[in-house]
Structures are given as structure tokens and as C-alpha cells.
Amino acid sequence: MGNERQLKLATQFVAVRDVNEYRATIPAWVSKEDVVLEIGCEWGTTTALLAQHAKEVIGTDISPECIERARRTHPGVRFEVLDGFDARAAVGFGKAFTKVYIDMSGLSGYRSLLDAISLMMMYATVFRPAAIVIKSGALKHFASHCVAWRPAAARPEAAE
Ligand SMILES: C[S@@+](CC[C@H](N)C(=O)[O-])C[C@H]1O[C@@H](n2cnc3c(N)ncnc32)[C@H](O)[C@@H]1O
């Protein structure tokens, strides 16, 4: 049950189904004021696109091999090894991230819905970014069936 002391979320969550949708969000959600963290960057293709729109970006992946290849392929972009579940290590980058992009393998199925939600809540709490974009087909499907119910008195359109 919520109460007045519970965390007031400052973050919007954007769930996308696949890599095309993931990349298509960039012009809509990222601007030149943004400092962006990408979690699960693999070879850095999306990180490099983010770099074109953001003030600053760090691409991260749990795989040192991926990070090595990303650094070789995109020498102008910063890449670091990071386990996405270790938000304390992300704090160690010393950046106030305003947008977080998450594309970790294993997050798309229904069985990982709770992992996806707990990851988003963790990064929303630690960095308070304006938005977190996450690639999870299961989350997108689930979210499209959710409605936050409000009583009629709280709905301006119902007052007419
Ligand atoms: C689908 S690929 C990412 C593709 C990339 N975002 C792009 O747009 O080109 C998923 C990546 O998640 C990484 N990954 C898996 N578990 C992770 C974790 N716990 N923390 C960070 N990265 C993880 C994998 O190593 C893999 O490179």
C-alpha cells in the first residue's frame, strides 16, 4: 500500500519491442542536453547513434569482449564494462544520467518481467533520469494492457 513517504517517481518508462523501435526512440527522447547511459551496448551501434543526439553518452556491457570491439569500432565514444544489475558501479562513473537506455539480453520474455521492472525502478531511484527506454517485448505488451485508474473527480475530461 502506498503512502506519502513513498518514492515520487520523476521518470517515464518507455518499453519497446525490438531494436528498430529501440533506435527509433532516440530522436524523440534524446537531446543535446542529455547525459545518457546505455546498459547492454554489445558492439556499440546504438551507443554511437545516441552520441549523435546527446551531450554525452557511456555505452556499457557485461562482456569485456563486446566493450573491446565497441571501443575499436567507435573510438570517439566512451565504453565501459558494467553488470547492469550493479547500479552502484554505474554511480561510480560520476555522471548525472538524464536518460537511460536498457537492452540486456534475457529481458524480453514474460519470465523476466520482474527483472525488467526492478532494473527500471533501481535506475529511476538512483539517477532520477527523465526517461528510461527499455527493450522488453513482454513489458511493452503488459504495459499496453495497463490503465492507471482514477476516480471521476480526478479526471478533467469527466468533469464536463
Ligand atoms: C541485444 S544485445 C545489445 C544490442 C545493442 N543494445 C544494440 O542496440 O546494438 C544485448 C547485450 O546485453 C548484454 N548483457 C547481458 N546481460 C547483461 C548485464 N547483466 N549487464 C550488462 N549487459 C548485459 C550482452 O552482453 C549483450 O551484448
The ligand as a MOL file (V3000), in Angstrom:
LIG
                    3D

  0  0  0     0  0            999 V3000
M  V30 BEGIN CTAB
M  V30 COUNTS 27 29 0 0 0
M  V30 BEGIN ATOM
M  V30 1 C 20.8580 -7.4780 -27.8330 0
M  V30 2 S 22.4740 -7.1260 -27.2320 0 CHG=1
M  V30 3 C 22.5240 -5.3530 -27.2120 0
M  V30 4 C 22.4440 -4.6880 -28.5560 0
M  V30 5 C 22.7380 -3.2090 -28.5280 0
M  V30 6 N 21.9940 -2.5150 -27.4990 0
M  V30 7 C 22.4400 -2.5590 -29.8530 0
M  V30 8 O 21.4670 -1.8130 -29.9500 0
M  V30 9 O 23.1850 -2.8140 -30.8010 0 CHG=-1
M  V30 10 C 22.3230 -7.4950 -25.5290 0
M  V30 11 C 23.5790 -7.2690 -24.7240 0
M  V30 12 O 23.2550 -7.3710 -23.3420 0
M  V30 13 C 24.4570 -7.7250 -22.6900 0
M  V30 14 N 24.1500 -8.1370 -21.3210 0
M  V30 15 C 23.5880 -9.2880 -20.8870 0
M  V30 16 N 23.4790 -9.2870 -19.5380 0
M  V30 17 C 23.9730 -8.0890 -19.1120 0
M  V30 18 C 24.1370 -7.4890 -17.8310 0
M  V30 19 N 23.7860 -8.1110 -16.6950 0
M  V30 20 N 24.6790 -6.2340 -17.7710 0
M  V30 21 C 25.0530 -5.5910 -18.9090 0
M  V30 22 N 24.9370 -6.1200 -20.1470 0
M  V30 23 C 24.3970 -7.3490 -20.2530 0
M  V30 24 C 25.0270 -8.8120 -23.5850 0
M  V30 25 O 26.4130 -8.9920 -23.3530 0
M  V30 26 C 24.6990 -8.2730 -24.9850 0
M  V30 27 O 25.8100 -7.6270 -25.5510 0
M  V30 END ATOM
M  V30 BEGIN BOND
M  V30 1 1 1 2
M  V30 2 1 2 3
M  V30 3 1 2 10
M  V30 4 1 3 4
M  V30 5 1 4 5
M  V30 6 1 5 6
M  V30 7 1 5 7
M  V30 8 2 7 8
M  V30 9 1 7 9
M  V30 10 1 10 11
M  V30 11 1 11 12
M  V30 12 1 11 26
M  V30 13 1 12 13
M  V30 14 1 13 14
M  V30 15 1 13 24
M  V30 16 1 14 15
M  V30 17 1 14 23
M  V30 18 2 15 16
M  V30 19 1 16 17
M  V30 20 1 17 18
M  V30 21 2 17 23
M  V30 22 1 18 19
M  V30 23 2 18 20
M  V30 24 1 20 21
M  V30 25 2 21 22
M  V30 26 1 22 23
M  V30 27 1 24 25
M  V30 28 1 24 26
M  V30 29 1 26 27
M  V30 END BOND
M  V30 END CTAB
M  END
